[in-house]
Amino acid sequence: MFRQPTRGELRAAATRLGMQPDDAYLDAARHILGPLNDAYVALDAMRDEMPKSPYPRSSGHRPGDNENPFNAWYVKTSIKGAATGPLAGRRVALKDNICLAGVPMTNGADVFDGYVPDIDATIVTRILDAGGEIAGKTVCEYYCVSGGSHTAWTGPVHNPRKFGYSAGGSSSGSAAVVAAGDVDLAIGGDQAGSVRIPSSFCGIYGMKPTYGVVPYTGIAPLEPTIDHCGPMTATVADNALLLQVISGPDGLDGRQPAVTPGDYGAGIGKGVKGLRIGVVTDGFGRPNSEADVDAAVRRAAQRFTKLGTIVEEVSVPMHRPGFAIWAAIVHEGSIYTMLETNGTGTGVNGLYVESLRAKAAGWRQMPDSFADTIKIMALFGRDVIDRYGGAYYGKAMNLRRKLRAAYDAAFARYDLLLMPTLPLKATKLPPDDAGPEEVTSRSWEMIGNTCPFDVTGHPAMTIPCAMSDGLPIGAMLTGKHFDEATIYRAAAAFEADGDWRTF
């Protein structure tokens, strides 16, 4: 319950602000603040406005090793929705940063141990309304900050294609359960590539839609201007179907006012003759690129040519500097969102999940338990904010317009852009005693091609295009804003051309 601040508490607030008021001034401040105190007391008495969860459910169960061989499930459930609908009879897995009322959620971190959300995320309601069944919550990386699958509080997630290797992150469990055949459809989140990275490592289809197409309501955030979530599936058609179900404004997420859902599957089966694809040369030959990955994606480009597309090479010089722009936004913005404001942030006109904020505030009692990825991000982000006062965050936010314009210039000539999703295939999971250098390098080494599109908001999808040494390779198709349908059209044509595992 709210109470009026004491003189001592105002003195502490003044000290943090660098002020030195005398006691008389603080006493006057307490008197001046009387009406504000009354307003907060009145707010305390009001009932919060939260969405209801109409579908019955149990809390599910934590699966044992025999039903969780890749450590990809956090909780298994069976929450059934409407009797009919486009997802009737289909089972969908949720990344464990998505609120599912009555079912435990960890966001990959021990900080959230024991937390049970009191609402369903908008996308959960939409899946259930469409007749889908929520099959469970899948393991995600610690606070969703890793492109590898080795930082979750519950232990590493193994790649179903090759045990002992990374499944990718941060939507590690979602990719693994689809690749393993446990479900055909799953939801992931993407702030640096966290839908596309694990989908590429595991050999499935993963779409990061245009920013704002899918409401982020009821999902633990990283940084509000780069938060995305999207479908991860075994087939292109299922991917388009799931996006169709979860997309569109929900009246709660203020980032969505101009979003109109498209007919995402409209072009599936119509072929790609006449489409123009630009192969982005800047996405190849990165310092850590593997030769077989680059070669496989170039073969995929040739296959598109045989299918009737016009394929040409194009350079987007801003593509590689896009990482620097992303880095400032995520390191400074996410520290404020995840830690300073306990996973809520400010300035977003949307639903604030108080139970989630209250649980997230517990990090202050256990910061040394953070995964190395969060520790390093927090140390760096806090230092940069303290020394430079947000200058680099502001500059990066300005430069994101230049980055967006650079891709849009290429889209003036091409319908789609193509490059390797990742420069490398899945790597071996770090050992349990790995030091912070190995833990963090294995978390961030693969994001160079994926993270710029979280900054610009363009839709981007990874499609499996080859196998090498028993591990999948992904090619990334990126489209114009709100043109996911063209991506699906091209992806479906590639999928129909043969078994990617033999390409």
C-alpha positions in Angstrom: 0.0 0.0 0.0 1.2 3.5 -0.8 2.2 5.8 2.0 3.6 9.3 2.2 7.4 9.5 2.0 9.2 10.4 5.2 11.7 13.2 5.4 14.5 10.6 5.4 13.2 9.0 2.3 13.0 12.3 0.5 16.5 13.0 1.7 17.7 9.7 0.1 15.9 10.5 -3.2 17.6 14.0 -3.2 21.0 12.4 -2.7 20.5 10.1 -5.6 19.6 13.1 -7.7 22.6 15.1 -6.6 20.5 17.6 -4.6 21.2 19.0 -1.1 18.0 20.5 0.2 17.8 21.5 3.9 15.3 19.9 6.3 12.9 22.9 6.1 12.7 22.4 2.3 12.0 18.7 2.7 9.2 19.4 5.2 7.7 21.9 2.7 8.0 19.3 0.0 6.1 16.8 2.1 3.3 19.3 2.5 3.2 20.2 -1.2 3.0 16.5 -2.1 -0.1 16.0 -0.1 -2.5 15.9 -3.1 -0.2 13.6 -5.0 0.0 11.3 -2.0 -3.9 11.2 -2.0 -3.9 10.4 -5.7 -1.6 7.4 -5.2 -3.8 6.2 -2.3 -6.8 6.5 -4.5 -5.0 4.5 -7.2 -4.2 1.8 -4.6 -8.0 1.4 -4.0 -8.8 1.0 -7.7 -9.1 -2.5 -9.2 -6.5 -3.1 -11.9 -7.7 -3.7 -15.5 -6.5 -7.0 -16.7 -7.7 -9.4 -19.4 -9.6 -12.5 -18.4 -8.6 -16.1 -19.2 -11.7 -18.0 -20.2 -10.3 -21.4 -21.0 -9.9 -23.9 -18.1 -6.5 -25.3 -17.4 -4.2 -27.0 -14.9 -0.8 -25.8 -14.0 0.8 -28.6 -16.1 3.9 -30.6 -15.0 7.6 -30.5 -15.2 8.6 -33.4 -17.5 11.1 -35.9 -16.5 14.1 -37.0 -18.6 12.2 -39.7 -20.4 9.7 -37.2 -21.9 12.2 -34.4 -22.2 15.4 -35.9 -23.8 16.7 -32.5 -25.2 15.7 -30.5 -22.0 13.6 -28.4 -24.3 10.3 -28.4 -22.3 10.0 -26.4 -19.1 6.3 -27.3 -18.4 4.0 -29.6 -20.3 0.3 -28.8 -20.4 -2.8 -29.6 -22.3 -4.9 -26.4 -22.5 -7.6 -26.7 -25.1 -9.3 -23.9 -26.8 -12.4 -23.5 -29.0 -13.9 -26.6 -30.5 -13.4 -25.3 -34.1 -11.1 -22.9 -35.9 -8.1 -22.8 -38.1 -5.9 -24.4 -35.5 -8.4 -27.1 -34.4 -6.5 -30.3 -33.5 -3.1 -28.5 -33.6 -0.7 -28.4 -30.6 1.3 -25.2 -30.1 4.3 -24.7 -27.7 5.1 -21.3 -26.1 8.4 -19.8 -25.3 8.7 -19.5 -21.5 8.7 -15.7 -21.5 5.0 -15.7 -22.6 2.4 -15.3 -19.9 0.0 -18.3 -19.6 -2.3 -17.9 -16.7 -2.0 -20.5 -14.0 1.1 -22.1 -15.5 4.6 -21.4 -14.0 7.0 -19.2 -16.0 10.7 -18.5 -15.5 11.9 -16.3 -18.5 14.9 -18.7 -18.3 16.0 -17.3 -14.9 16.0 -18.4 -11.3 14.8 -14.8 -10.5 11.4 -15.9 -11.6 11.3 -19.3 -9.8 7.8 -19.7 -8.4 6.2 -17.1 -10.6 2.7 -18.0 -12.0 1.2 -15.4 -14.4 -2.4 -14.2 -13.7 -3.1 -13.4 -17.4 -2.8 -14.9 -20.8 -0.8 -13.1 -23.4 -2.9 -11.8 -26.3 -1.3 -14.4 -28.6 -2.3 -17.2 -26.2 -6.0 -16.1 -26.3 -5.8 -15.9 -30.1 -4.4 -19.4 -30.4 -7.0 -20.9 -28.1 -9.8 -18.9 -29.8 -8.6 -20.5 -33.1 -9.0 -24.0 -31.7 -5.4 -24.6 -30.9 -4.1 -26.5 -27.9 -1.3 -25.1 -25.7 1.1 -28.1 -25.3 3.4 -26.4 -22.9 6.1 -23.8 -22.2 9.5 -24.3 -23.7 12.9 -23.5 -22.2 14.3 -20.1 -23.1 17.7 -18.5 -22.3 18.4 -16.5 -19.2 16.3 -13.3 -19.6 16.2 -14.3 -23.3 19.8 -12.9 -23.7 21.7 -15.6 -25.7 21.9 -16.8 -29.3 23.2 -20.1 -27.8 21.2 -22.7 -25.8 23.4 -23.0 -22.8 22.4 -20.1 -20.4 18.9 -21.2 -19.1 18.5 -21.7 -15.4 17.2 -25.2 -16.1 20.3 -26.3 -18.0 21.3 -26.5 -21.7 18.9 -27.4 -24.5 20.4 -29.9 -27.0 19.9 -29.8 -30.7 17.7 -32.7 -31.8 19.7 -32.9 -35.1 22.9 -33.5 -33.2 22.9 -34.1 -29.5 25.5 -32.1 -27.6 25.3 -29.2 -30.0 23.5 -25.9 -29.5 19.9 -25.6 -30.4 20.3 -21.8 -30.7 18.6 -19.2 -28.6 17.0 -17.5 -27.1 13.9 -19.4 -28.2 15.9 -22.6 -27.8 13.2 -25.0 -26.5 10.7 -23.9 -29.1 13.0 -24.8 -32.0 14.0 -28.0 -30.4 10.5 -29.3 -29.8 9.5 -28.5 -33.4 12.6 -30.1 -34.8 12.1 -33.2 -32.6 8.5 -33.6 -33.8 6.9 -33.1 -30.4 4.8 -30.3 -32.0 4.4 -28.8 -35.4 4.0 -25.2 -34.2 5.7 -23.0 -31.6 6.1 -19.4 -30.7 9.4 -17.7 -30.2 10.6 -14.2 -29.4 13.2 -12.2 -31.4 15.3 -9.2 -30.3 18.6 -10.1 -32.0 17.5 -13.1 -34.0 16.0 -15.3 -31.3 13.4 -16.8 -33.6 15.7 -17.2 -36.6 18.9 -18.3 -34.8 17.4 -21.5 -33.2 15.3 -22.2 -36.2 18.4 -22.1 -38.4 20.5 -24.3 -36.0 17.6 -26.8 -35.8 16.5 -26.8 -39.4 12.9 -25.4 -39.2 11.1 -22.3 -40.4 11.2 -19.2 -38.2 9.6 -15.9 -39.0 10.3 -12.5 -37.3 7.4 -10.5 -38.6 7.3 -6.8 -39.3 7.6 -4.8 -36.0 4.2 -4.4 -34.5 2.4 -7.0 -36.6 2.1 -9.4 -33.6 1.0 -7.8 -30.3 3.7 -8.2 -27.6 1.0 -7.9 -24.8 1.7 -10.2 -21.9 5.3 -11.2 -23.0 8.4 -10.4 -20.9 10.2 -7.5 -22.8 13.8 -6.9 -23.5 13.6 -3.5 -25.2 10.3 -2.1 -26.4 11.5 -0.8 -29.8 13.1 -4.2 -30.8 10.7 -6.7 -29.2 9.2 -9.1 -31.7 7.6 -12.5 -31.5 6.7 -14.9 -34.2 6.0 -18.5 -35.4 8.5 -21.4 -35.6 7.2 -24.4 -37.5 8.0 -27.5 -39.4 6.4 -26.3 -42.6 6.0 -22.9 -44.4 2.2 -23.3 -44.6 2.0 -23.8 -40.9 4.1 -20.8 -40.3 1.8 -18.6 -42.4 -1.2 -20.1 -40.7 0.1 -19.4 -37.2 1.1 -15.8 -38.1 -2.4 -15.3 -39.5 -3.9 -16.3 -36.2 -1.7 -14.2 -33.9 -1.3 -11.0 -35.9 -3.2 -7.8 -35.8 -3.9 -5.0 -33.3 -5.3 -6.1 -29.9 -6.2 -2.7 -28.6 -3.6 -3.0 -25.9 -0.2 -2.7 -27.5 0.3 0.9 -28.5 3.0 -0.1 -31.0 0.3 -1.5 -33.4 -2.1 1.3 -34.3 -1.5 1.1 -38.1 -1.2 -2.6 -38.4 -3.6 -4.5 -40.7 -3.0 -8.3 -40.9 -2.3 -9.6 -44.4 -3.4 -12.8 -46.1 0.0 -14.4 -45.4 -0.6 -17.7 -47.2 -2.1 -16.1 -50.3 1.0 -16.7 -52.5 1.8 -20.2 -51.3 1.7 -22.6 -54.3 1.8 -19.8 -56.9 5.6 -20.1 -57.6 8.1 -17.3 -57.8 8.5 -16.6 -61.5 9.3 -12.9 -62.0 10.2 -12.2 -58.4 13.5 -10.3 -57.9 15.9 -11.4 -55.2 18.9 -9.5 -54.1 21.7 -11.6 -52.7 23.3 -9.3 -50.1 27.1 -9.7 -50.5 27.7 -8.0 -47.1 26.0 -11.0 -45.4 28.7 -13.4 -46.6 32.4 -13.7 -45.8 32.1 -12.4 -42.3 35.1 -12.9 -40.0 33.5 -16.1 -38.5 31.7 -17.3 -41.6 32.0 -21.0 -42.4 32.7 -21.8 -46.0 30.1 -24.5 -46.2 27.4 -22.1 -44.9 28.2 -19.4 -47.5 28.4 -22.0 -50.3 25.0 -23.6 -49.3 23.2 -20.2 -49.3 24.7 -19.4 -52.7 23.4 -22.7 -54.0 20.0 -21.8 -52.6 20.2 -18.5 -54.6 20.9 -20.6 -57.7 17.9 -22.8 -57.0 15.7 -19.7 -56.8 17.1 -18.8 -60.3 16.0 -22.2 -61.6 12.6 -21.7 -60.1 12.1 -18.5 -62.2 13.3 -15.7 -60.0 15.6 -12.9 -61.1 18.6 -13.2 -58.7 21.4 -10.6 -58.6 24.0 -9.6 -56.1 23.6 -6.4 -54.2 25.7 -4.6 -51.6 24.1 -2.8 -48.6 27.1 -1.2 -47.0 25.1 -0.3 -43.8 24.3 -3.9 -43.1 27.5 -4.7 -41.1 27.5 -1.4 -39.1 23.9 -2.4 -38.2 25.3 -4.5 -35.4 26.8 -1.3 -33.7 23.4 0.4 -33.9 21.7 -2.7 -32.4 24.3 -3.0 -29.7 23.7 0.5 -28.2 19.9 0.1 -28.3 19.9 -3.3 -26.6 22.6 -2.7 -24.1 21.3 0.6 -22.8 17.6 0.2 -23.4 17.3 -3.3 -22.1 19.1 -2.5 -18.9 16.5 0.2 -18.2 13.6 -2.1 -19.2 14.7 -5.4 -17.6 16.4 -4.2 -14.5 15.8 -0.5 -13.7 12.1 -0.8 -14.2 11.8 -4.6 -13.4 10.7 -5.7 -16.8 8.1 -3.0 -17.5 9.8 0.0 -19.1 7.9 3.2 -19.6 6.4 5.0 -22.5 4.7 2.0 -24.1 0.9 2.5 -24.3 -0.1 -1.0 -23.4 -0.8 -3.6 -20.7 1.6 -3.6 -17.7 1.6 -7.0 -15.9 2.0 -6.0 -12.3 2.6 -9.6 -11.1 5.4 -9.9 -13.6 7.0 -6.6 -12.5 6.7 -7.6 -8.8 8.5 -10.9 -9.4 11.1 -9.4 -11.6 12.0 -6.9 -8.9 13.6 -9.8 -7.0 16.7 -9.6 -9.1 18.1 -7.0 -6.6 18.3 -9.7 -4.0 20.3 -12.1 -6.2 22.2 -10.2 -9.0 25.3 -12.5 -8.6 23.1 -15.4 -9.7 22.7 -13.9 -13.2 24.0 -15.8 -16.2 27.2 -14.3 -17.5 25.4 -12.9 -20.5 23.2 -10.7 -18.2 26.1 -9.8 -15.9 28.3 -8.6 -18.7 25.4 -6.7 -20.4 24.4 -5.1 -17.1 27.9 -4.0 -16.3 28.5 -2.5 -19.7 25.1 -0.9 -20.1 25.2 0.6 -16.6 28.7 2.0 -17.1 27.9 3.5 -20.5 24.7 5.1 -19.2 26.5 6.5 -16.2 29.4 7.9 -18.2 27.6 9.2 -21.3 24.1 9.8 -20.1 22.3 8.1 -23.0 24.2 9.8 -25.8 25.0 6.6 -27.6 21.4 5.2 -27.2 20.1 8.4 -28.7 22.6 8.4 -31.6 21.7 4.7 -32.3 18.0 5.5 -32.4 18.7 8.3 -34.9 20.9 6.0 -37.0 18.3 3.3 -37.2 16.5 5.5 -39.7 19.5 5.5 -41.9 19.9 1.7 -41.6 16.2 1.3 -42.5 16.6 3.5 -45.5 19.6 1.6 -46.7 17.5 -1.6 -46.9 14.6 0.2 -48.3 16.8 1.5 -51.1 17.6 -2.1 -52.0 13.9 -3.0 -51.8 13.3 -0.4 -54.5 14.9 -2.9 -56.9 14.2 -6.2 -55.2 11.2 -8.0 -53.7 13.3 -9.9 -51.3 16.9 -9.9 -49.9 18.8 -13.2 -49.3 21.8 -14.0 -47.2 22.9 -16.6 -44.7 20.8 -16.5 -41.6 23.9 -17.2 -39.5 27.6 -17.2 -40.5 28.1 -20.7 -38.9 26.3 -23.9 -38.0 25.4 -25.0 -34.5 28.4 -25.3 -32.2 29.1 -27.7 -29.4 27.5 -26.8 -26.1 30.0 -25.2 -23.7 31.0 -27.5 -20.8 29.4 -26.9 -17.4 32.5 -25.3 -16.1 33.0 -22.9 -19.0 34.3 -19.5 -18.1 32.5 -16.2 -18.9 34.5 -15.6 -22.1 33.3 -18.9 -23.6 29.7 -18.5 -22.3 29.3 -15.1 -23.8 31.2 -15.7 -27.0 29.0 -18.7 -27.7 26.0 -16.5 -27.0 26.7 -13.6 -29.3 28.9 -14.9 -32.1 26.1 -15.6 -34.6 23.9 -12.5 -34.5 25.6 -10.3 -37.1 23.1 -10.9 -40.0 20.0 -11.2 -37.8 20.1 -8.3 -35.4 20.0 -5.4 -37.9 16.4 -6.4 -38.9 15.3 -6.2 -35.3 16.4 -2.5 -35.4 14.7 -1.8 -38.7 11.6 -3.9 -38.2 11.7 -5.6 -41.6 10.2 -9.1 -41.7 12.8 -11.8 -42.0 12.5 -15.6 -42.1 15.0 -18.4 -42.0 14.4 -21.4 -44.2 16.5 -24.6 -44.0 18.5 -25.0 -47.2 21.2 -27.6 -46.6 22.9 -30.0 -44.2 26.6 -30.2 -43.5 28.3 -32.4 -41.0 24.9 -33.5 -39.7 23.8 -29.9 -38.9 21.3 -27.7 -40.7 22.1 -24.5 -42.6 19.6 -21.6 -42.9 19.1 -19.0 -45.6 17.4 -15.8 -44.5 14.7 -14.1 -46.7 14.0 -10.5 -45.8 11.1 -8.5 -47.2 9.5 -5.1 -47.3 7.6 -3.9 -44.3 4.3 -5.8 -44.0 5.1 -8.0 -46.9 5.4 -11.3 -45.1 3.2 -12.9 -47.9 6.0 -12.6 -50.5 8.5 -14.2 -48.1 6.1 -17.1 -47.6 5.5 -17.4 -51.4 9.3 -17.7 -52.0 9.9 -20.0 -49.0 7.1 -22.3 -50.1 8.4 -22.6 -53.6 11.9 -23.5 -52.2 10.3 -26.0 -49.8 8.4 -27.7 -52.6 11.4 -28.0 -54.8 12.8 -30.9 -52.8 14.1 -32.2 -49.5 16.5 -29.5 -48.2 18.5 -32.1 -46.3 19.8 -33.4 -49.7 20.6 -30.0 -51.3 
